[in-house]
Amino acid sequence: MGTSELTETTIRYLFAPEWLPTDTTEIKVAVPGGSTKAIDTAGNLLHIAMWNLRRHGLMDFEQLRPFEEEYVRVLGGPSFSRYTVLHASPSLPGLEGALLRAAAELESPDNLIDRGILRTADEDRHGVRRLVRALDLHHKGPWTTVCNKCFTEANAAGLVGVAGSRLFGQKVVITDQAAFDALRERHDKLRAARGAYLEAEPELTQAVIGDCLRTVIDAYSPRLGD
């Protein structure tokens, strides 16, 4: 796989320390060249993937209810937004491809029981939270499930690798600096384009990001066994 074929979300992941919180006492996740706030990283990468799917005409989103801070929730609560798959592209790599495959799996006749994903009576069948839960987020590190989709794609392109050990801590390192640097212009354009989108549709953006962040937070249960 060449760098020209990388999905947009993976490109943003490669430069994560430049646009996500790094100076925090909260839980962090390893990203290329450093670490960032775990929950913010996962929530933003999920939203970037959904934004890219929308702008490429593969998926669309609509708001179901006004965004609000959720201090008391029942089984995660219903989604603020819902998705519609416009065009399936099962071979798409990265986080975008994972979301499309999760959506297809939710529509499968073999998924009638739904594996507990549709957990509240008032949850929309195509709620964004239901879609994110379908990624099978790991309870001890749901952010790693999200980041690993991007890491796997970047690793296959020869851009990143892992250094260190699980005992003393692992780091995501850049293995092809020249190829990485060559992606900066594309990253900056993507960052500007998403910024314009956030300003153009703030309510929908807040609803979708809210669903992504809430699902990642609710998935984190470190006390559960493996």
N, C-alpha and C positions, 0 to 999 in steps of 0.2 A: 504494500500500500504506500502511495506517495503522499507527501504533505499537501498537495493540491486537492486531494480527495478527502481531507479531514472535515468532519462536520464542524459547524460553527461553535457548538457548545464545547467541544474538545479544545478548540483554539482559545476560547475564553478561559478554560481550565488551565491551560499552559501558562497563562499570565496572571493567575489568580492572586498572587501576593500584591499585584499592582492596583487591584480595585476592590479587594475584600479586606475586612478587618484582620490585622495580624497582631496588634498589640492588645491582647485580651487575657484575662485570667480565667475565662471560660474554656470549655472543651475545644481543642483544636484538632484539625485534620491535616495530614501531610499532603502537600501539593508541590508541584515542580518548583524547586528553589526555596522552599520554606514551609510554613504552615499558616493556616487561616482559621478563623472562627468556624467551627464545624457546622452548626445549624444554619448560619447565614450562607455558607458555601453550598450546602446541599439544596437549600431552598432556592437560591439564585440560579444555580445550574439547572435545576428542574424547570424553573420559569423560562430561562433562556432557551432550553430545548423546546418548550411548548411554543414560545414566540417564533422560533425558527420554523417549526412545523406549520405554524399558521401563515407565516409570510411566504412559504413555499407552496401553499395551497394543499397541504396534506391533512391538516386538522384545523378546526375552528373552535372558538370558545365564546360563551355568553355568561353573563352574570345572573345568578339565581336569587340572591338576596344581598342587601347592603353589607359591606364589611363592618365588623365590629370586633373589639377586643374580647377574647373569650377567656374568662377567668374560671368559669365553672362549665365543664363539658360532660356530656354523657356519651361514652364510647366514641369520643372524638368529635361528635357533633356532625351535622350535615354540611355539605360543601357550600361555599359562597358562589362557586361557578361550575359549569359543566362543559364537557368537550363533545365534539362531533368529528368522527373520522371522515375525511373527504376523499382520501385516496390512500390505500394501503401500500406500503413500500417495505415489505418484510426484510429485505436485504440491506436496508440502511444501517450503518454501523453506529457506534456510540450511544449516547443517552437518547437521542432522537429515535433511533431504531428500537431501543429497548421499550420506549413508551408506546410505539406503534404495535409492537408484538404483544405488549401487556393488554392493550386495548382489544386486539384480535382475540386473545385468550379469554377475556371477559365476555366476549360474544359467542364463544364456542358452546355448542350444545352439551359438551362434557363438563361445563362449568356451572351447571344449574344450581348446585349447592353453594357455589360461590366462595368456598373455603373461608367463610367468615369475613370476607372483604366488605360485603354490604352489611354493615354492622348496626345501622340505625334505621328505624322504620321510616323516617322522613328523608333518608338519603336518596338523592337522585340516582337513577341507574347509571347515568353517565357523569356522575359527580367527579370532580378533579381529585378529591381525596381518595376516592375508590380506585382511581387509575394509579395514583402514586403508591397506594398500599399493594397494588398488584405487582409491583416491582420486587416484592418480598424483601423489604428492608430489614437488615439485620438488627435485632433488638439491642445489641451492645454498641453498635456503631452504624445507625442508618445512613449517616453521611458517607461512610466508606462504601456502602452499596452504590450510592449515586456516583461518587468520584471514581470508583473502579470502572464504570462504564467508559469514562473519558480516558482513564489511564490505559486501559486495554487497547483502545484505538490508537493512542499516542505511542504506546510501546510497540505496537505492530508496525508503525511507521518509522521506528528507530529513533524516536525523539526523547524518550524517557526510560528510566530504569529504576531499580530499588537498591539502595545502599544501606548498610547497617544490619542489625539483627532484631528479632522480636523482643529479645531480652533487654537490649540496651536502646531500642528505638530504631525504627526504620525511616529513611528519608527518600523522597522521590527526587531523583537527580536528572538533570538534562544531559543526554548522552550525545547529542549532535547540536552543538551551539550554533553553527552556521545556519542549519536548517531552522532552528528555533528563531534566530534573529530575522530570518527571511519572512517569518510569519507576522512580525510586529505590525507592519502596515495594514495587513488584513484584519488583525485584531483591533487596531485602533478604529478602523472603519466600522467594524461590528459594534464596538462599544458606543460609538457616536450614534449609530442607527438605532440601537436599543434605547439609548437615552432619549432620542426623539420620540420613540414609541411610548415610553413611560409618560412623557409629557402630553402626548396626543390622546391617550386613553387611560387616564389615571385611575378611574374607578374599576374598570375591568382588570387593569394591572394589579391593583391592590387586592382584588378578590382572588385572582389566580395565585399570586405570590403568597397571600394569606393561607390559602389551602395547602400550598406546598410546604410552607414552614410549619403549619399546624400538624400536618401528617408526619413530618420528620420528628417533631417534638413528641408526639404521641407514641411513635414507634420505639422510642428510647426506653428500654426497661432493663438496665444492667444487672438487676438482681435475679433475673430469670436464668435458669440453667441453659447450657448450650443445646 
